Amino acid sequence: MSPHEAGADRGSSSALSPGGIRTWQLSAYDTWCGVAHGCTKKIGLKICGKWKEEKEGHFLLLVLFPAFFLELSSSEDHVHCSSGGAEAILGFWEGREDTSRRSTKVLDFHHPHQLLEGMEGFNLELSDNPESLEQILVDCRDTLKYGVRTGHPRFFNQLSTGLDIIGLAGEWLTSTANTNMFTYEIAPVFVLMEQITLRKMREIIGWTDKDGDGIFSPGGAISNMYSIMAARYKYYPEVKTKGMAAVPKLVLFTSEHSHYSIKKAGAALGFGTENVILIKCNERGKIIPADLEAKILDAKQKGYAPLYVNATAGTTVYGAFDPIHEIADICEKYNLWLHVDAAWGGGLLMSSKHRHKLNGIERANSVTWNPHKMMGVLLQCSAILLREKGILQGCNQMCAGYLFQQDKQYDITYDTGDKAIQCGRHVDIFKFWLMWKAKGTVGFETQINKCLELSEYLYNKIKNREEFEMVFKGEPEHTNVCFWYIPPSLRGMPDSEERREKLHRVAPKIKALMMESGTTMVGYQPHADKVNFFRMVVSNPAATKSDIDFLVEEIERLGQDL
Amino acid sequence: MSPHEAGADRGSSSALSPGGIRTWQLSAYDTWCGVAHGCTKKIGLKICGKWKEEKEGHFLLLVLFPAFFLELSSSEDHVHCSSGGAEAILGFWEGREDTSRRSTKVLDFHHPHQLLEGMEGFNLELSDNPESLEQILVDCRDTLKYGVRTGHPRFFNQLSTGLDIIGLAGEWLTSTANTNMFTYEIAPVFVLMEQITLRKMREIIGWTDKDGDGIFSPGGAISNMYSIMAARYKYYPEVKTKGMAAVPKLVLFTSEHSHYSIKKAGAALGFGTENVILIKCNERGKIIPADLEAKILDAKQKGYAPLYVNATAGTTVYGAFDPIHEIADICEKYNLWLHVDAAWGGGLLMSSKHRHKLNGIERANSVTWNPHKMMGVLLQCSAILLREKGILQGCNQMCAGYLFQQDKQYDITYDTGDKAIQCGRHVDIFKFWLMWKAKGTVGFETQINKCLELSEYLYNKIKNREEFEMVFKGEPEHTNVCFWYIPPSLRGMPDSEERREKLHRVAPKIKALMMESGTTMVGYQPHADKVNFFRMVVSNPAATKSDIDFLVEEIERLGQDL
């Protein structure tokens, strides 16, 4: 049974109570079409046409509202639609091979000083007196106009891209609820959704004990910070009361390709960046286990106390997966905490085709997994997951009497706020939970597989062309494809300092031209001894092969005279 | 000129470019009314009625969409409307003396096990296959149904309450933009808005150097954590690379009434909670400066290095304002960093009537100020502000090459992401900026004054009644009113251990009954040697005297037989 059939079946059998959902259903099709036409022009018409066909009228209520802002942001045809029944109605929103629907720019670039000086009535300054409503609407329009359309299928600039319509509806509902995750008292449904979703994620990781733990945090950097705090508290609980001065000189290990948040957390938590030891990687960006073991031994010999190893599942630039089993063996041997930073690669756990790349993750003590990256959930949605229950609570709880009263009438183990380093905590769960409901696990698998196929397509397209040079050999493991564009003036030139210097300037120049023209966006960076190269990533399931083709052609067009 | 007049004047003179805002204006009034009727029932009709009157049709586009979720959440008459022109149209949304509009419950309480077992077709579990769209809509409806209406004018349970319609529209636009604050490249407008808003906030604090600094963070606890990190880096920059082991035994000072996040940050950052020294407060919850100085001297004598003092402007429970000038004198004398945690009290800086309570704040090195509390901005919106520029950057930057390229075509000083402990950072600024635009500074002043008047009303209403006993004497400084309800069985009983034990059980019992009946919500807690008492706070400008009256009557009704 395909996802769509499954959705349709459920739909036909779902019972609606009298006075419930039907009461806010539409009374007249024609009325809606009239409005849709007036308000949202082409989206509205499409919706109405589809509605007549599908008789799923009340869903349109949910769709028509987002449509307004989407129209306003001129990005209506870049929205990715959740699969499931929604796909049947709104398939037309998904990326198609029709490039005319890509006509909207990704961005309308202006320099800071230009925006600060004010753009035709768009004045960023705040004043004592209120502005008119007309001006407020102009402000909204211009905020979107001069922003960047991260949902555009040709926006490849970051790991988080796309705009899932069900996720968006979920975020809008979250805003309307405007509550806080710290107690069950004021967020009963969201607290339970978080608990259920975290348990599901732990199951997918492969942890068999149902009593694990976790929390949604404001981004992968904070999730990684939690992992270090948990490790420290597990091995040295006295650090909570007595501080770092009371424990041995602790050191952390992570790869030279790992995310900078490990070092950042090392600085913040009082380890010091010098005590975050970088392990060498092979040419594909994967940790060399022998170097890890050598550096652990070296640290011990120098009187340091090794505490924690971070393995990355999907590095930021190369998309590399560290060999988790081999690292886990070393961690077991030396009794170290193993964290897997799967902020970027975690999504691949949803795919039976690709999850083998994270083999061994079930041996980790903690995992960072950002649904806002490879799973297309709106920003922000990042989880820190722990195999053992109780550490987060022990590490962070301060028992504030005004929030965590012990004499409440309900089971206060559901007041999970004291596990966090935050007090108030934004509701990041609902959009994710709703997307999962709408797509099912199979829906995530489909969209993730699709993104990986697109990267494979790009790799195969450029790997043997003289205009391009790959940064590392072999098929990409994740959607990261790293390459240099070689302009005609550098082709055939033998490697030399001069060529390297020139090549280093190519990507920034192309990127600048790309932003000026606003047609697409892709990231670049230098890395270790490699001069500036492009890092292509795909995480928006609305992207298609034609968008990949467009990116390649655009790089060639902008770079041909360099 | 009143705010409304100002708005109207601006409105009439605002020029709209052809092809701009007018293009998505409505074509037909009747069409909209038909839809509004079908879709949102009473709100829709009110809007249409008002529209005919006001001819502000295109604003309604912005209003009708939120109306859908509001209708769904049955909280449409609790939404507070931003002042300015909006007030003229949507005044009916604001709280009025008409209690019939309060008929919706604040919550429909269910125990965790009840919600987990599933409520009539509302199943929180996630499955492999997609759900039907009808089910997704039921899920949305039920999520709101079993949640807590924090925008309800009788929700007094937390410091963050209310639901500002312009703020909501701002948050919805933010979700649609779905971008990230780390670089100007992908958030040009939001980055500038943040910079401008932070500068404005620093001006309001009274810092004269325009080169201060700041950042919006995920909540007051994290803002307070930033302040400690900044202090540590300012005095001991080597801690970034070498860790806490390389510096003297640092101690932090904060009051026994201060927020628990200072201790929490002390634990996380490697100081240890024992090195967060609690200063005694007077009977109003204000720091006793002499005790601060004595404890500084004591710490120095014991070989510790005093680093940082936190003064609270608006404590969580009592709403007390620490004497900042006296504390600043001590900080200057001993060369300590002065932080003011004005997460809750910062809003009073907007009021010429109340800002004197924060006198001396301009002497602080850093300030936490949460617009999501007293200014009614949607969760989350918290700022950490610093008097000196460069410390945040110095403290946190790691120079990740893939984000913060040095060879971009624009002025990279606008890439502010490396100041944060986060990597990706949610856009919290837009809703706040838009509200400020819509209300003006004067609008915030009006709503803050109104909340304080309501608390004064409550205080005067109950201070001399035998049914109530105040926790501390004197008028409240903030909107916090702390009191015991004395049930008939305890009235006239002399103070004794027995009475104290009985009184301790009163507030939790009333609160439990209150949540079961769902009519209102207010917080309670024990505090130091005080048994459980109610802490009333007002931060929702939609609340009225009748809501205060209702709360008092409800406490009496539920408590009369205890």
Interface residues (C-beta under 8 A of the other chain):
Chain A: M1 P3 H4 A6 G7 A8 D9 R10 G11 S12 S14 A15 L16 S17 G20 I21 W24 L26 S27 A28 T31 W32 G34 V35 H37 G38 C39 T40 K41 E56 H58 F59 L61 L62 L64 F65 P66 F68 F69 L70 E71 L72 S73 S75 S82 S83 G84 G85 A86 I89 F109 H110 H111 P112 H113 L115 L116 E120 G121 L124 E125 L126 S127 D128 N129 P130 E131 S132 L133 E134 Q135 I136 L137 V138 D139 C140 R141 D142 T143 L144 Y146 G147 V148 T150 G151 N157 Q158 S160 L163 I166 L168 A169 E171 W172 L173 S175 T176 A177 N178 T179 N180 Y184 E185 I186 A187 P188 V189 F190 L192 M193 I196 T197 K200 P218 G219 G220 A221 I222 M225 M229 V239 K240 T241 K242 G243 M244 A245 A246 K249 H259 Y260 S261 K263 K264 A265 G266 A267 A268 L269 G270 F271 G272 T273 E274 N275 T316 V317 H372 L378 L379 Q380 S382 C395 N396 M398 C399 A400 G401 Y402 Q405 D407 K408 Q409 Y410 D411 Y414 I421 Q422 C423 G424 R425 H426 V427 F430 W433 L434 W436 K437 A438 K439 G440 T441 V442 G443 R505 P508 K511 A512 M515 E516 M521 G523 Y524 Q525 P526 H527 N532 R535
Chain B: M1 P3 H4 A6 G7 A8 D9 R10 G11 S12 S14 A15 L16 S17 G20 I21 W24 L26 S27 A28 T31 W32 G34 V35 H37 G38 C39 T40 K41 E56 H58 F59 L61 L62 F65 P66 F68 F69 L70 E71 L72 S73 S75 S82 S83 G84 G85 A86 I89 F109 H110 H111 P112 H113 L115 L116 E120 G121 L124 E125 L126 S127 D128 N129 P130 E131 S132 L133 E134 Q135 I136 L137 V138 D139 C140 R141 D142 T143 L144 Y146 G147 V148 T150 G151 N157 Q158 S160 L163 I166 L168 A169 E171 W172 L173 S175 T176 A177 N178 T179 N180 Y184 E185 I186 A187 P188 V189 F190 L192 M193 I196 T197 K200 P218 G219 G220 A221 I222 M225 M229 V239 K240 T241 K242 G243 M244 A245 A246 K249 H259 Y260 S261 K263 K264 A265 G266 A267 A268 L269 G270 F271 G272 T273 E274 N275 T316 V317 H372 L378 L379 Q380 S382 C395 N396 M398 C399 A400 G401 Y402 L403 Q405 D407 K408 Q409 Y410 D411 Y414 A420 I421 Q422 C423 G424 R425 H426 V427 F430 W433 L434 W436 K437 A438 K439 G440 T441 V442 G443 R505 P508 K511 A512 M515 E516 M521 G523 Y524 Q525 P526 H527 N532 R535
